[in-house]
Amino acid sequence: MKRSFLLVALFLLTVAFSRADEGMWLPSLIKERIPDMQMKGFRLTAEDLYSINQACLKDAIVQFGSGCTGELISDKGLILTNHHCGYSYIQAHSSLEEDYLKDGFWAGNLSEELPNPGLTVKFLVRMDDVTGIINNELSDTMSEAERNAAIAKISHTIASEAVKGTHYSAKVEAMYYGNQFFLFVYEIYKDIRLVGAPPSSIGKFGGDTDNWMWPRHTGDFSIFRIYAGPGNKPAAYSKDNLPYKPKKFFSISVNGVNEGDFTLVYGFPGRTQEYLHSEAIRYVSEVSNPHKINLRGLRLGVQQKEMSNDRTVRIQYSSKNANVANAWKKWQGEAKGIKSLNIVLKRADYEKRFEKWAEEYPQYRGITGKLGELYKQTESCSFANDYYNEAIISNEILKFAEQIKGVLSKKGDFFTKSNSIASMAEKYYKDYYMPIDKQSFILLMKEYLKNVPEKFHPNLPGELSLENSVENIADYLFKNSALADKQKLHNYIHDSLMIVKLNQDPAFLMHEAFFSFHRNNVKPMLDSLNKEITILYRSYMRGQMEFEREKAFYPDANLTLRITYGKVSGYRPLDAVKYKHLSTIEGIMEKDNPEIFDYDIPQRLRDLYSDWNFGRWESNGTIPVCFIATNHTSGGNSGSPVINADGDLVGINFDRVWEGTMSDIAFNPDLCRNISLDIRYVLFIIDKFAGAGHLIDEMEIVK
């Protein structure tokens, strides 16, 4: 079917600008934003940011792993990202003898750089709007299933044709709830090595207490290097690989930032829901987040208690603890921001105004009311789903059972499966401490039984029955499951009856009971309702664009490359409180406390400060550490380059302020601030603290 291109024209409307600094813009369409950017101080062109004909700044940016961003800073493939993005890889290399989390790591030369199996970085080669191609295959007479099948088929064809005869990968992504489609072509490198990381007392300074907070003094960075095979092409790890030669890398400015300066963040934000219905926002802030916060808080309490008592356990659970804590604290700020700014009521008021306008447009009439009713119908299933994820599958022993079952379900002979499980077990037990898992299981299961209605409880056999006390269930599970005992599982793996024994294992039985019940009784109903919601959103999104023709819309984040811009700016979070835009090393010294793990800085940093040994990184008699700006960022922007008006690197994005974490749902220009690590503190740590000046010699420093 040939469709009207009116909708696409609305997407590309050039006269419309977003309010304040809100927006996550697609690089290929950035030309439409350049007038506004230049009015705010930007001195580059659209081609400097995104081009398929010449090297540009997009070629200096990578998706780091599966959920962060990194930037190239040398002609030898050196990349910067956050410490928390590299944390699990630093932890994997750590041991009691060589504790890189505690002491840091700095490779003295290329031969000392450490490989990281499974870590990849991904460059965007190009992106193309393929909406017209896909819409030509669609018809208004199609059912939703037929429509989805047609989209999947043509998307696969488009992606396949785009990479035919190349080593690239490609994917078509839907935007605006399926109203627009883009092809993304990527080049993926697989040999990524750890080059440097400060000790966690710098890279994670302030720990969970300071996480999501301002002022911040965290040196949240780590350094990796991309290696390439023959022809500078991607290749699996090999000692013969050479440092990657990039098309483009960032020059680094040491001029710093001042209040009001233009800043741009270029990265891969993860997930936002900026056009969400008021009823969905209410559920998030009043129901879902409070329960998930409680469940994660229980896990964190157990982990932190055991980590403080045993150095080995601290190493094992440092990465896990950070992952649990990150969302735990973010959800608190998000719920608080939604409530304090009356976002539910404001969104409901918008929906009323939309419905009044829609009275003259039958295709949009009543749509917000229908969405509200559907969300109410999903609430009980959504609640059960939240508890399934946060109170059941979050238990390590049950999650491990799920992973092993995944191996057993695949095709292959006994020996292939056995070896695969053995490899998984080696990695699993390296970072597993059964007392933490058992204590967490008891606390989480009690909350599950207290809060989840009985109609969502599965039937379990014998000693695992939910009619027994939680303590008795836990005693039986962790005493009798092979997954709680490394040696017992090892014996199973090499037994010809492995599959039979595992399928009778208590952890397998418990996982299967919950998984099957969820799959058969919760997920179908939730999926069915969500399909109806998705269909309505597609129309609702079109309606909003017609309702607000002067507004510049941007697609929700979905881990595709985006540009967001704003200015360096402090903010007022509370009455009579005003935060400055910059933090300095003095703040680190004020927080320094050897009695508190998260605030116990290395003695060398104290000595450098007392000797005033700042070197060429000094600015106004101090070392700047972090700064805040109005850039609209989200998860996935961690590690993103923060550049100035001339395109030079001035910082590394790593967080948002707590009061503004609701920006994934509603951006507020007065409170939403992204937190960035000042590049001068990074250079100071590399140079004066680590003595790794050879790394700075690779970089292009500008003044």
Solvent accessible surface area in square Angstrom, and as a share of the most:
residue,aa,sasa,rsa
1,M,96,0.43
2,K,170,0.72
3,R,63,0.23
4,S,89,0.57
5,F,125,0.52
6,L,98,0.49
7,L,33,0.16
8,V,24,0.14
9,A,55,0.43
10,L,21,0.10
11,F,20,0.08
12,L,57,0.29
13,L,60,0.30
14,T,76,0.44
15,V,105,0.60
16,A,2,0.02
17,F,85,0.35
18,S,18,0.11
19,R,140,0.51
20,A,45,0.35
21,D,14,0.07
22,E,20,0.09
23,G,0,0.00
24,M,1,0.01
25,W,18,0.06
26,L,6,0.03
27,P,1,0.00
28,S,36,0.23
29,L,47,0.23
30,I,3,0.01
31,K,140,0.59
32,E,49,0.22
33,R,11,0.04
34,I,18,0.09
35,P,80,0.51
36,D,7,0.04
37,M,0,0.00
38,Q,83,0.37
39,M,148,0.66
40,K,72,0.30
41,G,29,0.28
42,F,6,0.02
43,R,158,0.58
44,L,35,0.18
45,T,70,0.41
46,A,15,0.12
47,E,82,0.37
48,D,46,0.24
49,L,0,0.00
50,Y,25,0.10
51,S,4,0.03
52,I,105,0.53
53,N,131,0.67
54,Q,94,0.42
55,A,50,0.39
56,C,2,0.01
57,L,11,0.05
58,K,6,0.03
59,D,12,0.06
60,A,0,0.00
61,I,0,0.00
62,V,0,0.00
63,Q,12,0.05
64,F,3,0.01
65,G,19,0.19
66,S,100,0.64
67,G,36,0.34
68,C,18,0.11
69,T,0,0.00
70,G,0,0.00
71,E,0,0.00
72,L,0,0.00
73,I,0,0.00
74,S,0,0.00
75,D,74,0.38
76,K,96,0.41
77,G,0,0.00
78,L,0,0.00
79,I,0,0.00
80,L,1,0.01
81,T,0,0.00
82,N,0,0.00
83,H,1,0.00
84,H,81,0.36
85,C,14,0.08
86,G,0,0.00
87,Y,14,0.05
88,S,50,0.32
89,Y,51,0.19
90,I,0,0.00
91,Q,9,0.04
92,A,57,0.44
93,H,52,0.23
94,S,5,0.03
95,S,44,0.28
96,L,80,0.40
97,E,150,0.67
98,E,99,0.44
99,D,2,0.01
100,Y,34,0.13
101,L,1,0.01
102,K,104,0.44
103,D,87,0.45
104,G,7,0.07
105,F,21,0.09
106,W,55,0.19
107,A,1,0.01
108,G,42,0.41
109,N,78,0.40
110,L,78,0.39
111,S,103,0.66
112,E,85,0.38
113,E,10,0.05
114,L,40,0.20
115,P,45,0.28
116,N,8,0.04
117,P,127,0.80
118,G,76,0.73
119,L,1,0.00
120,T,42,0.24
121,V,0,0.00
122,K,49,0.21
123,F,11,0.05
124,L,2,0.01
125,V,30,0.17
126,R,64,0.23
127,M,6,0.03
128,D,47,0.24
129,D,59,0.30
130,V,6,0.04
131,T,1,0.01
132,G,20,0.19
133,I,92,0.47
134,I,0,0.00
135,N,22,0.11
136,N,56,0.28
137,E,90,0.40
138,L,1,0.00
139,S,36,0.23
140,D,111,0.57
141,T,128,0.74
142,M,60,0.27
143,S,57,0.37
144,E,46,0.21
145,A,75,0.58
146,E,99,0.44
147,R,27,0.10
148,N,73,0.38
149,A,63,0.49
150,A,20,0.15
151,I,24,0.12
152,A,64,0.49
153,K,153,0.65
154,I,28,0.14
155,S,17,0.11
156,H,130,0.58
157,T,61,0.36
158,I,20,0.10
159,A,14,0.11
160,S,48,0.31
161,E,111,0.50
162,A,20,0.16
163,V,29,0.17
164,K,154,0.65
165,G,86,0.83
166,T,68,0.40
167,H,85,0.38
168,Y,62,0.23
169,S,43,0.28
170,A,26,0.20
171,K,118,0.50
172,V,21,0.12
173,E,36,0.16
174,A,52,0.40
175,M,5,0.02
176,Y,14,0.05
177,Y,62,0.23
178,G,9,0.09
179,N,8,0.04
180,Q,0,0.00
181,F,4,0.02
182,F,1,0.00
183,L,6,0.03
184,F,0,0.00
185,V,0,0.00
186,Y,15,0.06
187,E,17,0.07
188,I,54,0.27
189,Y,3,0.01
190,K,116,0.49
191,D,2,0.01
192,I,1,0.01
193,R,19,0.07
194,L,0,0.00
195,V,1,0.00
196,G,0,0.00
197,A,0,0.00
198,P,0,0.00
199,P,4,0.03
200,S,13,0.09
201,S,24,0.15
202,I,2,0.01
203,G,2,0.02
204,K,51,0.22
205,F,4,0.01
206,G,0,0.00
207,G,6,0.06
208,D,27,0.14
209,T,87,0.51
210,D,12,0.06
211,N,19,0.10
212,W,18,0.06
213,M,59,0.26
214,W,12,0.04
215,P,58,0.36
216,R,14,0.05
217,H,10,0.05
218,T,3,0.02
219,G,0,0.00
220,D,6,0.03
221,F,0,0.00
222,S,0,0.00
223,I,0,0.00
224,F,0,0.00
225,R,4,0.01
226,I,0,0.00
227,Y,5,0.02
228,A,3,0.02
229,G,11,0.11
230,P,123,0.77
231,G,65,0.62
232,N,49,0.25
233,K,96,0.41
234,P,33,0.21
235,A,29,0.22
236,A,73,0.57
237,Y,118,0.45
238,S,38,0.24
239,K,169,0.71
240,D,107,0.55
241,N,12,0.06
242,L,125,0.62
243,P,24,0.15
244,Y,8,0.03
245,K,144,0.61
246,P,22,0.14
247,K,125,0.53
248,K,73,0.31
249,F,53,0.22
250,F,2,0.01
251,S,21,0.13
252,I,0,0.00
253,S,1,0.01
254,V,21,0.12
255,N,97,0.50
256,G,16,0.16
257,V,10,0.05
258,N,99,0.51
259,E,99,0.44
260,G,43,0.42
261,D,53,0.27
262,F,10,0.04
263,T,0,0.00
264,L,0,0.00
265,V,0,0.00
266,Y,0,0.00
267,G,0,0.00
268,F,0,0.00
269,P,1,0.01
270,G,18,0.17
271,R,162,0.59
272,T,4,0.03
273,Q,44,0.20
274,E,15,0.07
275,Y,13,0.05
276,L,9,0.04
277,H,10,0.04
278,S,10,0.06
279,E,25,0.11
280,A,8,0.06
281,I,0,0.00
282,R,58,0.21
283,Y,30,0.11
284,V,31,0.18
285,S,12,0.08
286,E,108,0.48
287,V,27,0.16
288,S,6,0.04
289,N,2,0.01
290,P,57,0.36
291,H,49,0.22
292,K,33,0.14
293,I,32,0.16
294,N,64,0.33
295,L,0,0.00
296,R,40,0.15
297,G,24,0.23
298,L,48,0.24
299,R,32,0.12
300,L,4,0.02
301,G,40,0.39
302,V,9,0.05
303,Q,10,0.04
304,Q,80,0.35
305,K,105,0.44
306,E,24,0.11
307,M,26,0.11
308,S,92,0.59
309,N,113,0.58
310,D,59,0.31
311,R,110,0.40
312,T,56,0.33
313,V,3,0.02
314,R,28,0.10
315,I,11,0.06
316,Q,25,0.11
317,Y,0,0.00
318,S,8,0.05
319,S,13,0.09
320,K,57,0.24
321,N,9,0.05
322,A,22,0.17
323,N,101,0.52
324,V,9,0.05
325,A,0,0.00
326,N,68,0.35
327,A,23,0.18
328,W,64,0.22
329,K,23,0.10
330,K,25,0.11
331,W,34,0.12
332,Q,49,0.22
333,G,1,0.01
334,E,9,0.04
335,A,18,0.14
336,K,106,0.45
337,G,4,0.04
338,I,1,0.01
339,K,164,0.69
340,S,75,0.48
341,L,34,0.17
342,N,78,0.40
343,I,10,0.05
344,V,33,0.19
345,L,124,0.62
346,K,120,0.51
347,R,38,0.14
348,A,30,0.23
349,D,73,0.38
350,Y,29,0.11
351,E,12,0.05
352,K,147,0.62
353,R,122,0.45
354,F,0,0.00
355,E,38,0.17
356,K,154,0.65
357,W,55,0.19
358,A,0,0.00
359,E,109,0.49
360,E,144,0.65
361,Y,74,0.28
362,P,95,0.60
363,Q,109,0.49
364,Y,7,0.03
365,R,122,0.45
366,G,28,0.27
367,I,6,0.03
368,T,8,0.05
369,G,45,0.43
370,K,115,0.49
371,L,0,0.00
372,G,9,0.09
373,E,98,0.44
374,L,15,0.07
375,Y,37,0.14
376,K,113,0.48
377,Q,99,0.44
378,T,7,0.04
379,E,48,0.21
380,S,50,0.32
381,C,0,0.00
382,S,22,0.14
383,F,26,0.11
384,A,6,0.05
385,N,35,0.18
386,D,21,0.11
387,Y,0,0.00
388,Y,22,0.08
389,N,74,0.38
390,E,16,0.07
391,A,0,0.00
392,I,0,0.00
393,I,18,0.09
394,S,22,0.14
395,N,2,0.01
396,E,30,0.14
397,I,0,0.00
398,L,0,0.00
399,K,80,0.34
400,F,1,0.01
401,A,0,0.00
402,E,49,0.22
403,Q,84,0.37
404,I,0,0.00
405,K,45,0.19
406,G,31,0.30
407,V,17,0.10
408,L,24,0.12
409,S,94,0.61
410,K,136,0.58
411,K,205,0.87
412,G,48,0.46
413,D,85,0.44
414,F,59,0.25
415,F,147,0.61
416,T,79,0.46
417,K,26,0.11
418,S,5,0.03
419,N,97,0.50
420,S,43,0.28
421,I,0,0.00
422,A,32,0.25
423,S,76,0.49
424,M,49,0.22
425,A,9,0.07
426,E,110,0.49
427,K,161,0.68
428,Y,33,0.13
429,Y,22,0.08
430,K,95,0.40
431,D,26,0.13
432,Y,18,0.07
433,Y,66,0.25
434,M,66,0.29
435,P,47,0.29
436,I,2,0.01
437,D,2,0.01
438,K,53,0.22
439,Q,50,0.22
440,S,9,0.06
441,F,0,0.00
442,I,32,0.16
443,L,64,0.32
444,L,1,0.00
445,M,0,0.00
446,K,88,0.37
447,E,26,0.12
448,Y,9,0.03
449,L,49,0.25
450,K,144,0.61
451,N,42,0.22
452,V,4,0.03
453,P,63,0.40
454,E,143,0.64
455,K,141,0.60
456,F,17,0.07
457,H,35,0.16
458,P,9,0.06
459,N,148,0.76
460,L,16,0.08
461,P,72,0.45
462,G,62,0.60
463,E,98,0.44
464,L,3,0.01
465,S,23,0.15
466,L,25,0.12
467,E,170,0.76
468,N,54,0.28
469,S,53,0.34
470,V,11,0.06
471,E,73,0.33
472,N,89,0.45
473,I,0,0.00
474,A,0,0.00
475,D,69,0.36
476,Y,74,0.28
477,L,0,0.00
478,F,11,0.04
479,K,167,0.71
480,N,54,0.28
481,S,1,0.01
482,A,0,0.00
483,L,0,0.00
484,A,15,0.12
485,D,65,0.34
486,K,107,0.45
487,Q,109,0.48
488,K,71,0.30
489,L,1,0.00
490,H,89,0.40
491,N,84,0.43
492,Y,36,0.14
493,I,2,0.01
494,H,114,0.51
495,D,38,0.20
496,S,98,0.63
497,L,100,0.50
498,M,0,0.00
499,I,65,0.33
500,V,77,0.44
501,K,69,0.29
502,L,0,0.00
503,N,80,0.41
504,Q,123,0.55
505,D,3,0.02
506,P,12,0.07
507,A,0,0.00
508,F,4,0.02
509,L,68,0.34
510,M,0,0.00
511,H,3,0.01
512,E,68,0.31
513,A,19,0.14
514,F,5,0.02
515,F,67,0.28
516,S,22,0.14
517,F,43,0.18
518,H,24,0.11
519,R,110,0.40
520,N,90,0.46
521,N,71,0.36
522,V,4,0.02
523,K,96,0.41
524,P,66,0.41
525,M,103,0.46
526,L,18,0.09
527,D,52,0.27
528,S,58,0.38
529,L,18,0.09
530,N,61,0.31
531,K,131,0.55
532,E,81,0.37
533,I,9,0.05
534,T,65,0.38
535,I,63,0.32
536,L,32,0.16
537,Y,7,0.02
538,R,28,0.10
539,S,24,0.15
540,Y,4,0.02
541,M,1,0.00
542,R,72,0.26
543,G,0,0.00
544,Q,9,0.04
545,M,4,0.02
546,E,33,0.15
547,F,46,0.19
548,E,52,0.23
549,R,113,0.41
550,E,126,0.57
551,K,74,0.31
552,A,8,0.06
553,F,16,0.07
554,Y,2,0.01
555,P,5,0.03
556,D,26,0.14
557,A,4,0.03
558,N,46,0.24
559,L,60,0.30
560,T,1,0.01
561,L,1,0.01
562,R,3,0.01
563,I,0,0.00
564,T,3,0.02
565,Y,8,0.03
566,G,1,0.01
567,K,98,0.41
568,V,0,0.00
569,S,13,0.08
570,G,9,0.09
571,Y,7,0.03
572,R,153,0.56
573,P,17,0.11
574,L,120,0.59
575,D,139,0.72
576,A,101,0.78
577,V,48,0.27
578,K,131,0.56
579,Y,56,0.21
580,K,163,0.69
581,H,35,0.15
582,L,50,0.25
583,S,6,0.04
584,T,34,0.20
585,I,0,0.00
586,E,51,0.23
587,G,10,0.09
588,I,2,0.01
589,M,40,0.18
590,E,146,0.66
591,K,56,0.24
592,D,34,0.18
593,N,51,0.26
594,P,87,0.55
595,E,155,0.69
596,I,83,0.42
597,F,130,0.54
598,D,43,0.22
599,Y,27,0.10
600,D,52,0.27
601,I,4,0.02
602,P,29,0.18
603,Q,104,0.46
604,R,116,0.42
605,L,1,0.00
606,R,51,0.19
607,D,60,0.31
608,L,5,0.03
609,Y,47,0.18
610,S,84,0.54
611,D,104,0.54
612,W,121,0.42
613,N,59,0.30
614,F,1,0.00
615,G,42,0.41
616,R,139,0.51
617,W,3,0.01
618,E,77,0.35
619,S,25,0.16
620,N,155,0.80
621,G,30,0.28
622,T,19,0.11
623,I,0,0.00
624,P,2,0.01
625,V,0,0.00
626,C,0,0.00
627,F,0,0.00
628,I,0,0.00
629,A,0,0.00
630,T,6,0.04
631,N,3,0.02
632,H,1,0.00
633,T,3,0.02
634,S,8,0.05
635,G,41,0.39
636,G,8,0.07
637,N,3,0.01
638,S,16,0.10
639,G,0,0.00
640,S,0,0.00
641,P,0,0.00
642,V,0,0.00
643,I,0,0.00
644,N,29,0.15
645,A,9,0.07
646,D,65,0.34
647,G,6,0.05
648,D,24,0.13
649,L,0,0.00
650,V,2,0.01
651,G,0,0.00
652,I,0,0.00
653,N,4,0.02
654,F,7,0.03
655,D,15,0.08
656,R,13,0.05
657,V,0,0.00
658,W,44,0.16
659,E,38,0.17
660,G,1,0.01
661,T,0,0.00
662,M,0,0.00
663,S,2,0.01
664,D,15,0.08
665,I,4,0.02
666,A,18,0.14
667,F,6,0.03
668,N,31,0.16
669,P,36,0.23
670,D,100,0.52
671,L,25,0.12
672,C,4,0.03
673,R,17,0.06
674,N,0,0.00
675,I,0,0.00
676,S,0,0.00
677,L,0,0.00
678,D,1,0.01
679,I,2,0.01
680,R,14,0.05
681,Y,1,0.01
682,V,1,0.01
683,L,1,0.00
684,F,0,0.00
685,I,0,0.00
686,I,0,0.00
687,D,38,0.20
688,K,49,0.21
689,F,24,0.10
690,A,29,0.22
691,G,58,0.56
692,A,2,0.02
693,G,26,0.25
694,H,74,0.33
695,L,2,0.01
696,I,8,0.04
697,D,120,0.62
698,E,32,0.15
699,M,18,0.08
700,E,85,0.38
701,I,44,0.22
702,V,45,0.26
703,K,175,0.74
